[in-house]
Amino acid sequence: MKKGATPELSQKWWSNNKPKTLKSTGLGKALKDYEIAADRMDYDKTLTSLSSVKKKVAEALKACNSTLHKETIAGLKKYTGVIEKEIKRQKDLKSEFAKNAGKAAGPKKQRMGKSVTIWERDISALVLKKGLPDWVDNFKNYTMKLTLNEDILDALEEEDDLVTPAYMAEDAEKLGQKLVIDIYNMGKNLDSASQGRSPQDRDKIRARFSPEVTKLFNATAKQMQGIPAARWKKFVSDKREYRDYKIKAGLDMSIGVLNTTVSALGIVGTGGAGLVLGIVGLVRSIADLVKQCYNLWIEAETVEKSLSSDLDTLRSRYQTVQGKAKKMQGGAEVGHTVIKSLIGVDTPFMATLPKCNSNYDLWLNKVRGLGVAGRKLSATIVKALADCATLERKIAKAADKKARKIFDKIKDLRGTLDDALKDCSAMMARVSSAEGNMKSLKRLLDGLNATNPKYADIFEKVAPRVTGVVLGAASGGVGINGAETTLETVAASVVLAKDLMLEGKAGLETVLG
C-alpha cells in the first residue's frame, strides 16, 4: 500500500491496494456487500454491512506483519474514521427517508361529489351549420353532454393540474366534431343514393337517416364515456394517493327532445347582423384565450428560469465533486463509487435535486396547458377570419351605402386577426419545441433519481442535449415579449370589433337581415 493512502469503502480499492503477502481476511467481500446495499438504498443492510466492514478491518490489522505491512497498517487504521463518518451519513439518510415517508400521503378517502358538466354541444345545430338535404325535416335538439363527479375536478385543482380536465374536454370535442362530420356525410350519401329512384325506394333510403343518426350517437357516447377514466388513469400513475378514487363519468344525450340554447361560439345567424354579433363574440373569446395563454406563459417562464438555474447548480456541483475526487486520487482515474459517495454528502446537490423534480412537474403542467389553450386560440381565430370573409362577401353584394361604409372596418379587423394568428403561431412554435424536447429533460432527471445514477454519462452525454429545451431559450424574440405582442394585437381587434358592432349592426340589419 502506498504511503499516506486514504482508504475507500470500495472492494476495488482494497483489491488494488492490499499487499500480496497478506492472507485473505474477508474485508473485500464485506466491502462488496456494503456497496451493493448502499446502491440499493437499503439503509438497514448498509449499516449492518458497515459493522461487518469494521470487524473485518480489525481482523486484517491482526493479520498484518508489523514489518512487512507497515503502510497497510497505517492505512487500515484510518478506516475507523471513514467508516464512522459513513455510518453517520447513512443514519441521517435513513432518518430523512423515514421522515419523508411519514409525510407521504396514503390513499385519500373519496367523498363522491355531484356531477358537473365538463363538455356540452348541440350536435344538431353544428350539423345544420354544415348543411343537410332539404328532405331532412325538423332536425334539432340532438345534444350531448359529458359529466364528471365534482370531487375528481377538486383533486386535480388541489394538485394544480389544469391540463387533465382541459384534455378531457379536448378529447370530447374531437369525438363531437367527428360525430358532426359523420352525420353530415351520412345525409349526403343517403341523398345521393336516393336520386333517380322510385318514390317508394327513395323514401326507404331516406328513412334510414333517423335510425343511423341514433346509431352514430350511441357509438360516440360509448367512446366518450371512457375519456375521463383514461385521462384520470394517467394522472393517478403519478399521484398514487388518489389511486382509490372512482370515476363517475356520465353522458346525457337528447335525441330531438329538449330545447337548446346556442352559445356565441356555436352556430351564428346566416344574416349580416347575426354574423356581426358572432364575430364580436369570437373576438371576445379570442381575447380571453390570449390572456389565458399570456398568464400561463408568465408562470411557465418563471418556473423554467428556476429550473434552468437549478440544473446549472447540479452540473456545477458535479464538476466540483469530480475535481475533489481527482485531487483525492492524486490524478488517478476516478471510480463511479467515489463520485457517488461524494455527491451523496454534497448538501447543495442533494438539496437542489428534489427542487428540480418539483419544478419539472410544474413546468410540464404549464407547457401542456399552453398547448391546449394555444390550439383552441388558433382554431377560434381561424373561425373569426372565415366569418369576416363571409361578411365581406355579403357586403360586397349590397348596394346600400351604410353597409358599404362598414367594409373598411371589417377589412381592418381581419388584418389584426391575421397578425394575431401569426403571433400565435410563432408563440406556439416555442411550445411545440418545448413539448418535443421534454423527453431529454425527463431522461436527465430520471437518471439523477435512479438508485445507481451514472453521473458521468448524465452530465457529459445527456445534459448537453437539454440546453435550449425551455421556452425562454427561443431566438428571434419569441418568449414573453411575443406573448405580449399577441395580447396587444388582440386588444386592437377587440376595439375594432366593438366599433363594428356599434356602427354596423343597425345598417346590416336593414340591408342584409
Buried (B, 14 or more C-beta within 10 A) or exposed (E): BEEEBBBBBBBBBBEEBBEEEBEEBEBBBBBBBBBBBBBEBBBEBBBBBBEBBBEBBBEBBEBBEEEEBEBBBEBBEBBEEBBEEBBEBBEEBBEEEEEEEEEEEEEBEBEEBEBBEBBBBBBBBBBBBBEBEEEBEEBBBBBBBBBBBBBBBEBBEEBEBBBBBBBBBBBBBEBBEEBBEBBBEBBBEBBEBBEEEEEEEBEEBBEBBEEBBBEBBEEBBEBBBEBBBEBBEEBBEEBEBBEEBEBBBBBBBBBBEEEBEEEEEBBBEEBBBBBBBBBBBBBBBBBBBBBBBBBBBBBBBBBBBBBBEBBEBBBEBBEBBBEBBBEBBEEEEBBBBBBBBBBBBBEEBBEBBEBBBBBBBBBBBBBBBBBBBBBBBBEBBEBBBEBBEBBBEBBEEBEEEBBBEBBEBBEBBBBBBBBBBBBBBBBBBBBEBBBEBBEBBEBBBEBBEEEEBBBEEBBEEBBEBBEEBBBBBBEEEBBBEBBBBBBBBBBBBBEBBEBBBEBBBEBBBBBBE
